[in-house]
Amino acid sequence: MAAHLSYGRVNLNVLREAVRRELREFLDKCAGSKAIVWDEYLTGPFGLIAQYSLLKEHEVEKMFTLKGSRLPAADVKNVIFFVRPRLELMDIIAENVLSEDRRGPARDFHILFVPRRSLLCEQRLKDLGVLGSFIHREEYSLDLIPFDGDLLSMESECAFKECYLEGDQTSLYHAAKGLMTLQALYGTIPQIFGKGECARQVANMMIRMKREFTGSQNSIFPVFDNLLLLDRNVDLLTPLATQLTYEGLIDEIYGIQNSYVKLPPEKFAPKKQGDGGKDLPTEAKKLQLNSAEELYAEIRDKNFNAVGSVLSKKAKIISAAFEERHNAKTVGEIKQFVSQLPHMQAARGSLANHTSIAELIKDVTTSEDFFDKLTVEQEFMSGIDTDKVNNYIEDCIAQKHSLIKVLRLVCLQSVCNSGLKQKVLDYYKREILQNPTDISYVYSGYAPLSVRLAQLLSRPGWRSIEEVLRILPGPHFEERQPLPTGLQKKRQPGENRVTLVFFLGGVTFAEIAALRFLSQLEDGGTEYVIATTKLMNGTSWIEALMEKPF
């Protein structure tokens, strides 16, 4: 049981246990020892419902991340792929299955689609010749995941884009299915309210699903009284503004993923006298954030300005509690103090962690740039100068602040002004394109296709653009040249790959500039060397094509 899921009016442990039971039942179908091959995106959400101990109880001995080529060695009877229904993942799975070493003991393959099976994905596996290799092909309905006692999430990162830009209703269907599961566990929700086109569609799907369900009537007493379905585009302003609660700022600055945050380690290093700061930890400090932690439950929703006084008060209470040991005289009093000690030590550790986090956040919120950004946001939300080019946004572009930060402010201004004037929008576009944030800067908006192909080859690989490659002239291929033993290169952590790009037929200096730009990206992972048959531009290229008189 996860205690923090049952503190509210609705005991979300009921939902957690239901999805855990479904997982256990599937694992038990695959009799014998098991290795799970994870779609990496799913590991975070799964961690909220099933720790490794549960998997181990059901004979899971190994776990791997889904990657191309051959699977790592594992002396197990079953290999289970836990994946989202994505076509590109099917290609990787097929590669894993086809590269299986037939000389070793035969292993049974299974696939679990999360949250739904996909006919398209199964057809792709069939086309790749591996569909028949899977003994079990099933779905795991992990639609709504309990995060806290009052918080559920589908963790569908593309839902907004799919619904509002692409017209794809898949995530709406999953939302409706998730709500039907909730009703099966917590009773039918008597009233449904909604605002927005997507809300209307989810409600319609729920009504249709209920009508199609031929089982007995739900006899569970309703826990929920109402359901309010709200389209995100009803309020686009709120997510664009900077959050100012303690939890909101942790997310803004460091990002909270599946209830965990990774923080700079130096603030959490134990301070030793005369250490001189030697041997500071280099690995990020990872902390879980939910209401299971008493202090976090108290401060998470407070405005950050109110957090300092709460931490100060807690420090005095904890200090006083530890001082009580001096007053414990009798055996009974000493035993009582000792029994409280684990809770007191946990409270002191929690206080130390949140004091360090608060200091990290304060470093950001007291900076001049944070204040300037907040001022601009407040002005926009008050309707001040929303129809003009904003000086702060101009400065951010000129100083090459992150593109996301700039776009977020531009979007906020647009929402507050009910759209930007064309000349203001054009100005921002022109200024952004003149500052390199992508290889498109070399042609003020057009990214050289040649360089984009090089960039995509590096990450995520050409498999992701198979359809595009087929449209372009000529075949695409991959060849491997075997190296003698001892010459295989072992890259050190953080060491970039080096790619030689050879242009057969000529290259322009703008393409060279774009490749150099990619080489300089901190997280690019690849450095480029360029070769060509000729340095050229459009004029010299055309001239070379013209017939010259003898």
C-alpha positions in Angstrom: 0.0 0.0 0.0 1.1 3.6 -0.8 0.0 5.5 2.3 0.1 8.9 0.5 -2.6 7.7 -2.0 -5.2 7.2 0.7 -5.1 10.4 2.7 -8.0 12.1 0.9 -11.6 11.6 0.3 -10.9 9.1 -2.5 -8.6 6.2 -1.7 -6.5 6.0 -4.9 -4.8 2.9 -3.6 -7.9 1.0 -4.9 -7.0 2.1 -8.5 -3.3 1.4 -7.9 -4.0 -2.1 -6.6 -6.3 -2.8 -9.6 -3.6 -1.9 -12.1 -1.0 -3.9 -10.1 -3.3 -6.9 -10.1 -3.7 -6.7 -13.9 0.1 -6.5 -14.2 0.6 -9.5 -12.0 -1.9 -11.6 -13.9 -0.1 -10.9 -17.2 3.3 -11.7 -15.8 2.0 -15.0 -14.4 0.8 -16.0 -17.9 4.4 -16.0 -19.0 5.5 -19.0 -16.8 9.1 -19.1 -15.8 12.0 -16.7 -15.5 11.6 -13.3 -17.3 13.5 -10.4 -18.7 11.5 -7.1 -19.4 12.6 -4.9 -22.3 11.3 -1.4 -21.5 10.2 1.4 -23.8 12.3 3.9 -21.8 9.4 6.4 -21.6 7.3 3.9 -19.6 9.8 3.3 -16.8 8.8 6.5 -14.9 5.0 5.9 -15.0 5.5 2.2 -14.1 7.6 3.1 -11.2 4.6 4.8 -9.6 2.6 1.6 -9.5 5.1 -1.3 -9.3 8.5 -1.3 -7.8 11.1 -3.9 -8.8 10.2 -6.0 -5.7 6.8 -6.8 -7.2 8.3 -7.7 -10.5 10.9 -9.9 -8.8 8.1 -11.8 -7.0 6.9 -12.8 -10.4 10.2 -14.1 -11.6 11.5 -11.0 -13.4 15.2 -11.4 -13.2 16.5 -8.9 -15.8 15.4 -5.5 -17.2 16.8 -3.8 -20.3 16.1 -0.6 -22.2 14.7 -1.1 -25.7 17.5 -0.4 -28.2 18.4 -1.6 -31.7 20.5 -4.6 -32.6 20.9 -7.8 -30.4 19.3 -8.0 -26.9 21.8 -8.3 -24.0 22.5 -11.9 -22.8 20.1 -13.2 -20.2 19.5 -16.7 -19.1 15.7 -16.5 -18.9 12.8 -18.4 -20.5 10.7 -15.3 -21.4 11.4 -11.9 -22.9 8.6 -9.4 -22.6 8.5 -6.1 -24.4 6.6 -3.3 -22.6 6.0 -0.6 -25.2 3.8 2.2 -26.4 2.0 1.5 -29.7 4.5 3.4 -31.8 5.6 2.2 -35.3 9.2 3.2 -34.8 9.4 1.0 -31.7 8.1 -2.0 -33.7 11.1 -1.6 -36.0 13.5 -1.8 -33.0 11.6 -4.8 -31.6 11.8 -6.6 -34.9 15.6 -6.0 -35.0 15.9 -7.4 -31.5 13.9 -10.6 -32.4 15.6 -11.2 -35.8 19.1 -10.8 -34.2 18.3 -13.4 -31.6 21.1 -16.0 -31.4 19.5 -19.3 -32.5 22.4 -21.3 -31.2 21.5 -20.6 -27.6 18.4 -21.9 -25.7 15.1 -20.8 -27.3 13.3 -18.0 -25.5 9.6 -17.1 -25.6 8.8 -13.6 -26.8 5.8 -11.6 -25.6 4.6 -8.0 -26.1 2.5 -5.8 -23.8 1.1 -2.6 -25.5 0.6 0.3 -23.1 -2.2 1.5 -22.9 -3.8 -0.2 -26.0 -3.0 -2.8 -28.7 -2.6 -1.3 -32.2 -3.5 -3.1 -35.4 -1.1 -0.8 -37.3 1.8 -1.9 -35.0 0.9 -5.5 -35.3 0.7 -5.2 -39.1 4.2 -3.6 -39.0 5.5 -6.5 -37.0 3.9 -8.9 -39.5 5.5 -7.0 -42.4 8.9 -7.3 -40.7 8.3 -11.1 -40.3 8.3 -11.3 -36.6 4.6 -11.2 -35.5 4.4 -15.0 -35.2 7.4 -14.9 -32.7 5.2 -13.5 -30.0 3.2 -16.0 -27.8 1.3 -13.3 -26.0 0.3 -10.0 -27.6 -1.8 -8.1 -25.1 -2.6 -4.6 -23.9 -2.2 -3.1 -20.4 -4.7 -0.4 -19.7 -2.5 2.1 -17.8 -4.7 5.1 -18.6 -4.8 7.1 -15.4 -1.8 6.8 -13.0 -2.1 7.8 -9.3 0.5 10.3 -8.5 -0.8 11.5 -5.1 -3.8 11.3 -2.9 -5.6 13.8 -5.1 -3.7 13.6 -8.4 -4.0 11.3 -11.4 -2.3 11.7 -14.8 -2.2 9.8 -18.1 1.3 11.2 -18.8 0.5 11.5 -22.4 3.0 14.2 -23.5 1.6 14.6 -27.0 -2.1 14.9 -26.0 -2.5 18.7 -26.6 -0.7 18.6 -29.9 -2.7 15.5 -31.1 -6.0 17.0 -30.0 -5.7 20.6 -31.1 -3.2 20.6 -33.9 -3.5 17.2 -35.5 -7.1 16.3 -34.9 -6.1 12.9 -33.5 -8.6 11.7 -30.9 -6.6 8.8 -29.5 -5.8 10.5 -26.2 -9.4 11.5 -25.8 -10.4 7.9 -26.2 -7.8 6.9 -23.5 -9.2 9.6 -21.2 -12.7 8.2 -21.6 -11.5 4.6 -21.0 -9.6 5.8 -17.9 -12.7 7.5 -16.6 -14.8 4.3 -17.2 -12.2 2.4 -15.2 -12.6 4.9 -12.3 -16.3 4.5 -12.4 -16.0 0.7 -12.3 -13.9 1.1 -9.1 -15.5 4.1 -7.4 -19.1 4.1 -8.7 -20.9 5.9 -11.5 -20.3 9.7 -11.4 -23.8 11.2 -11.3 -23.2 14.4 -13.1 -20.8 15.4 -15.9 -20.0 19.0 -16.7 -17.8 20.1 -19.5 -16.4 23.1 -21.4 -14.9 22.7 -24.9 -15.1 20.5 -28.0 -12.7 17.9 -26.6 -14.7 17.7 -23.4 -17.8 17.1 -25.3 -16.2 14.3 -27.3 -14.9 12.6 -24.1 -18.3 12.8 -22.5 -19.9 11.3 -25.7 -17.4 8.5 -25.7 -18.1 7.7 -22.1 -21.9 7.6 -22.7 -21.4 5.4 -25.8 -19.1 3.0 -23.8 -21.6 2.7 -21.0 -24.4 1.9 -23.5 -22.2 -0.7 -25.2 -21.3 -2.4 -21.9 -23.7 -5.3 -21.5 -22.7 -6.3 -17.9 -24.7 -5.8 -14.8 -25.3 -2.3 -13.4 -22.6 -0.7 -11.3 -23.7 -1.3 -7.7 -20.8 0.6 -6.1 -21.9 3.7 -4.1 -20.5 6.7 -5.9 -17.5 8.3 -4.4 -17.4 11.2 -6.9 -20.3 13.6 -7.1 -19.4 15.4 -10.3 -17.1 15.2 -13.2 -15.9 18.5 -14.8 -14.2 18.1 -18.2 -12.2 21.1 -19.2 -10.4 21.8 -22.5 -6.9 23.1 -22.0 -7.5 25.7 -24.8 -10.3 27.3 -22.7 -7.4 28.8 -20.7 -4.1 29.0 -22.5 -2.8 31.9 -20.4 -2.3 30.0 -17.1 0.3 27.5 -18.2 2.3 30.2 -20.0 2.8 32.3 -16.8 5.5 31.5 -14.3 4.3 29.4 -11.4 5.2 30.9 -8.0 4.3 28.1 -5.6 7.1 26.1 -4.0 6.2 22.9 -6.0 5.5 25.0 -9.2 9.0 26.7 -9.0 10.7 23.4 -8.5 9.0 22.2 -11.7 9.8 25.5 -13.5 13.5 25.4 -12.7 14.4 21.7 -12.5 11.4 19.8 -13.9 9.5 17.2 -11.9 9.2 13.9 -13.8 6.9 11.1 -12.4 7.1 12.6 -8.9 10.9 12.8 -8.9 13.3 15.8 -9.3 17.0 15.9 -10.1 18.9 18.6 -8.3 22.5 20.0 -8.4 24.4 17.7 -6.0 26.7 20.3 -4.4 24.0 21.7 -2.2 23.3 18.3 -0.6 26.9 17.3 0.1 27.6 16.6 3.8 29.6 19.5 5.2 32.8 18.4 7.0 35.2 20.7 8.8 38.5 21.3 7.1 37.3 19.5 4.0 37.9 22.5 1.8 35.2 21.4 -0.6 37.1 18.4 -1.8 35.4 15.4 -3.4 32.0 17.0 -4.0 29.4 14.6 -5.5 29.0 14.9 -9.2 25.8 12.8 -9.7 22.5 14.7 -9.5 20.6 14.4 -6.2 17.3 12.6 -7.0 14.4 13.2 -4.6 10.8 11.9 -4.6 8.2 14.6 -4.1 4.8 13.6 -2.8 2.6 14.0 0.3 4.1 10.9 1.9 6.6 13.5 3.2 5.0 15.5 5.9 6.9 18.7 5.4 6.5 18.7 1.6 2.8 18.2 2.0 2.7 21.3 4.1 4.8 23.6 1.9 4.2 22.4 -1.7 1.3 24.6 -2.4 2.4 27.7 -0.6 3.6 30.8 -2.4 7.4 30.6 -2.4 7.6 33.8 -0.3 5.8 32.0 2.6 8.0 28.9 2.6 11.0 30.4 4.5 9.1 31.2 7.6 7.6 27.7 7.7 11.0 26.1 7.4 12.4 28.3 10.1 9.5 27.4 12.5 10.0 23.7 11.7 13.7 24.0 12.5 13.0 25.3 16.0 10.4 22.6 16.6 12.8 19.8 15.6 15.7 21.3 17.6 13.5 21.5 20.7 12.4 17.9 20.1 16.0 16.7 20.1 16.7 18.7 23.2 14.1 16.7 25.1 16.6 13.9 25.4 18.2 15.8 28.2 15.0 15.8 30.1 14.4 12.1 29.8 15.3 10.7 33.3 13.3 7.5 33.8 13.6 4.3 31.7 10.0 4.9 30.4 10.9 8.4 29.3 14.1 7.2 27.6 12.2 4.5 25.8 9.6 6.9 24.6 12.3 9.3 23.3 14.0 6.4 21.5 10.7 5.3 19.9 10.3 8.8 18.5 13.8 9.1 17.2 13.4 7.6 13.7 10.5 10.0 13.0 12.6 12.9 14.3 15.6 12.0 12.2 13.4 11.7 9.1 12.0 15.1 9.9 15.5 16.6 10.3 16.6 15.0 6.9 13.5 16.3 5.2 14.0 19.8 6.6 17.7 19.8 5.4 16.6 18.7 1.9 13.9 21.4 1.6 16.1 24.1 3.0 18.7 23.3 0.3 16.0 23.3 -2.4 14.6 26.6 -1.2 18.2 28.1 -1.3 18.5 26.9 -4.9 15.2 28.4 -5.9 16.0 31.7 -4.1 19.2 32.0 -6.2 16.9 32.1 -9.2 14.0 34.1 -7.9 16.2 36.9 -6.6 18.0 37.3 -9.9 17.4 40.5 -11.9 16.4 38.5 -15.0 13.7 36.6 -13.1 12.3 39.8 -11.7 12.3 41.4 -15.2 10.5 38.4 -16.7 7.9 38.4 -14.0 7.3 42.1 -14.4 6.7 41.6 -18.2 4.3 38.7 -17.5 2.4 40.8 -15.0 2.2 43.7 -17.4 0.9 41.5 -20.2 -1.8 40.0 -17.9 -2.8 43.5 -16.9 -3.2 44.4 -20.5 -0.3 46.8 -20.6 1.5 47.3 -24.0 0.4 43.9 -25.3 0.1 45.3 -28.9 3.7 46.4 -29.2 7.1 44.8 -29.6 8.4 44.2 -26.0 11.8 45.3 -25.1 12.5 42.5 -22.7 11.6 39.9 -25.4 13.9 41.7 -27.8 16.8 41.6 -25.3 16.2 37.8 -24.7 16.4 37.2 -28.4 19.5 39.3 -28.8 21.2 37.6 -25.8 20.3 34.2 -27.2 18.2 33.1 -24.2 16.5 29.7 -24.7 14.1 29.6 -27.6 11.5 28.0 -25.3 11.7 31.0 -23.0 11.3 33.5 -25.9 8.4 31.6 -27.5 6.6 31.2 -24.1 6.7 35.0 -23.6 5.6 35.7 -27.2 2.7 33.2 -26.8 1.7 34.9 -23.5 1.7 38.3 -25.1 -0.4 36.9 -28.0 -3.0 35.3 -25.7 -3.3 38.5 -23.6 -3.7 40.6 -26.8 -6.1 38.1 -28.4 -3.5 37.6 -31.1 -0.4 39.6 -32.2 -0.5 42.3 -34.8 1.1 41.0 -38.0 4.0 43.5 -37.9 4.8 42.6 -34.2 4.7 38.9 -35.1 6.9 39.4 -38.2 9.4 41.4 -36.2 9.8 38.6 -33.6 10.1 36.0 -36.3 12.8 38.0 -38.1 14.7 38.6 -34.9 14.6 35.0 -33.8 15.7 33.7 -37.2 18.7 36.0 -37.2 19.9 34.4 -33.9 21.0 30.8 -34.4 18.9 28.4 -32.4 18.7 25.9 -35.2 20.5 25.2 -38.5 17.7 27.1 -40.3 19.4 30.4 -39.3 21.8 30.0 -42.2 19.0 30.8 -44.7 16.8 32.8 -42.3 14.2 30.1 -41.9 15.0 27.4 -44.4 17.0 24.5 -42.9 19.3 22.9 -45.5 17.9 19.4 -46.2 21.3 18.0 -46.6 22.3 19.1 -43.1 19.0 18.1 -41.6 19.7 14.6 -42.9 23.1 14.6 -41.2 21.5 15.9 -38.0 18.7 13.2 -38.0 21.2 10.4 -38.8 23.0 11.4 -35.5 19.9 11.5 -33.5 17.4 9.7 -33.5 18.6 7.8 -36.6 17.2 7.5 -40.1 14.8 4.8 -39.0 12.6 7.6 -37.7 12.4 9.2 -41.2 12.1 6.1 -43.4 9.1 7.5 -45.3 10.9 10.8 -46.1 14.0 9.0 -47.3 11.9 7.0 -49.8 10.6 10.2 -51.3 14.1 11.7 -51.9 16.1 10.7 -55.0 18.3 7.6 -54.9 18.6 4.6 -52.5 19.5 4.9 -48.9 21.7 2.2 -47.4 23.9 1.2 -44.5 27.1 -0.8 -44.8 29.4 -2.1 -42.0 33.1 -2.4 -42.4 34.5 -5.0 -39.9 37.5 -3.8 -37.8 40.3 -6.1 -36.6 40.2 -7.1 -33.0 41.5 -4.4 -30.7 40.5 -1.5 -33.0 36.9 -1.2 -31.9 36.6 2.3 -30.5 35.5 2.7 -26.9 34.1 6.1 -26.3 34.5 7.7 -22.9 31.4 9.2 -21.2 30.5 12.5 -22.7 32.8 11.9 -25.7 31.2 13.0 -29.0 31.1 10.9 -32.2 32.9 12.3 -35.2 31.2 12.1 -38.5 32.7 12.9 -41.9 30.2 14.3 -44.3 31.2 14.0 -47.9 29.3 16.1 -50.4 29.6 14.4 -53.9 28.9 17.3 -56.3 29.7 20.3 -54.2 28.9 22.1 -50.9 28.1 25.7 -50.0 29.6 27.7 -47.2 26.1 28.1 -45.6 25.9 24.3 -45.3 29.3 24.2 -43.8 28.2 26.8 -41.3 25.2 24.8 -40.4 27.2 21.7 -39.8 29.7 23.7 -37.6 26.7 25.0 -35.7 25.6 21.4 -35.0 29.2 20.5 -33.9 29.1 23.3 -31.3 25.8 22.2 -29.7 26.4 21.1 -26.1 24.0 18.2 -26.3 24.5 17.5 -30.0 26.6 14.4 -29.5 28.4 14.6 -32.8 31.2 16.7 -34.3 31.4 17.0 -38.1 34.2 17.1 -40.6 33.2 18.1 -44.1 34.6 16.9 -47.4 33.3 17.7 -50.9 34.1 17.5 -54.6 33.9 21.3 -54.9 33.3 24.4 -52.8 30.6 26.3 -54.6 27.6 28.6 -54.6 24.5 28.8 -56.8 26.2 30.9 -59.5 29.3 28.8 -59.8 27.2 25.7 -59.8 25.1 26.9 -62.7 28.1 28.1 -64.5 29.7 24.7 -64.2 26.6 23.2 -65.8 26.6 25.5 -68.8 28.4 24.4 -72.0 31.4 26.5 -72.6 32.5 27.6 -76.0 35.8 26.1 -77.0 
